[in-house]
Amino acid sequence: MLLALVGACGGGVEIPDSDVSAAERKSCSTLVDALPAEVSDQPRRDTDGSPLGAAWGDPAIVLRCGVDEPEGYDQFASCQVANGLGWFVPDDQIEDQGKDVVMTTVERTPRVEVRVPAEYRPPVPVMVDLGEAIKAHTRLVKRCS
């Protein structure tokens, strides 16, 4: 029985490491420190792996800072804007409400990616809850359309 409890508790949410410059790492670290205790009414969770991320809820909403340009993003891609912060969300995830959402701030550096499980759709409350901290700790490099 004790073995089952230990297995059920597990560690924190795994955050993969990002290959970022020293300046981006510093921005990401200050961003992670400034993130809210709750996102979309979900409490913050412990994480393992990279210190450049955070998680909330179960299933976990997972933020990673210092990510690459997302697959499918190009000059013709549209953005979802919430509170003045632009997010790229792939079209198939917008169209299929049963899919998880992977949204990325493509107009800022370092880029921030947030994975939102389908259970928390629509992702707008997540965008709003994270927006101020992201705007305060990343730099605008271009406006997305």
Buried (B, 14 or more C-beta within 10 A) or exposed (E): EEEEEEEEEEEEBBBEEBEBEEEBBEBBBBBBEEBEEEBBEBEBBEBEBBBBBBBBBEBBBBBBBBBEEBEEBEEEBEBBBBEEBBBBBBEEBBEEEEBBBBBBBBBBBBBBBBBBBBEBBEBBBBBBBBBBBBBEBBEEEEEBE
